[in-house]
Amino acid sequence: MEEERPKTCDKIWEPLPLEGEASIYKEEIYFEIPVKIEPEESTPETEKGDVSYWPEGPAFCVFYGDSQPVSPVNTFARVGEDVEKFREIEDGDRVLVRKLE
């Protein structure tokens, strides 16, 4: 996915780790981040495990179920394992995002 959206990846990976207060929308966790990225091969559809940037937020999003974004997102990564654990997160929980090497 990094090849499809290199600008999104660069702008997300650079400031990591990112931390925010979780909001829940259907089967998606998202939180506002201090990064502005233009739509890059944006899509209105996601799959379970997709990690995306929502340009309208601007927000970092993790889709852990079958729900779809409210508007197109730049999907740039996937949760490798244990995507079901995201169901345990509640509105207002603190979320820390870092890239595993």
N, C-alpha and C positions, 0 to 999 in steps of 0.2 A: 504493500500500500504506500510505502514511502516514495516509490518511484512515481506513483500517480499524483501525489500532492506534496512535492518537495518543499515548496514555500511554507505550507502549513506545518510540516514536520520541523523545519528549521526554526520557525517562530515559536513553536510549542516546546521543543527540546531545549532551546537556549536558556529560558528562565527556570527550568526545573531545578529543584522541586517546586510545585505549586500547591497552595493550600486554600481551601475555601469551605464555605458553609453549604452543605448539601440541600438541594431542593429535589423533590421527587415529582415526576410527571409520568403517570402510568407506570411503565416498566423501564424508566430511565432516571438516572441520577445526573444532575447537572449543577454547576456552580460558575458564577461569574469569575472571569480571569482578566488581568490587566494586559491583554494582548489583543491587538487589532489585526485581523487577517481578512483579506478580500475572499469572496467565494472562489474556490479552486476545484474545478471538477465536482462541484456540489451536487448532492443527490437528495431527493426527498424520501429515499428508502434506506433502511438499515437492516442489519441482521443481528441476532443475539450475539453479544460479545464485542460489537463494534465500539470503538473509541473515536469520538468525533469532536470537531470544533463547530460551534453554532455561531455564524457571523452576526446574526441579529442580536445575540446575547450581550456582549460576546461571552460565550460560555464553553466550558469543557464538559463533554457529555459521555456517559457510558450507558449503552443500551444492554440491559440484562434480560430482556424478554422479547415479546413479539411486537411491542408498541413501536410506532413510527414517529419521527420528529414532526413538530408542528410546522416547520419550514425547512428547506434544504440545508444540509450540513456537509462539512468537509471531513469525511471519514479517513483517518490516517493510521489507525492501529487496531489491534484486536486484543482482548483479554485472553491470555493463553490458557489459564486454568481457573477453576473455581468461580466462574462468573455468577453462579447461584448465590454466592456469599454477599453480593451486592443487594440482595433482597433484605438483608438484615439492617441496612442503613436506613435511618429515618430523617425526616426533615429537620434541619438544624444541626445534624452531626457534622463534625469537622472531618474533612477528607484531605488526605495528603497524597499527591501524585508524584511519583518518581519513576524514572526509566530504569529497568533492570538490565544489566549488561550481560 
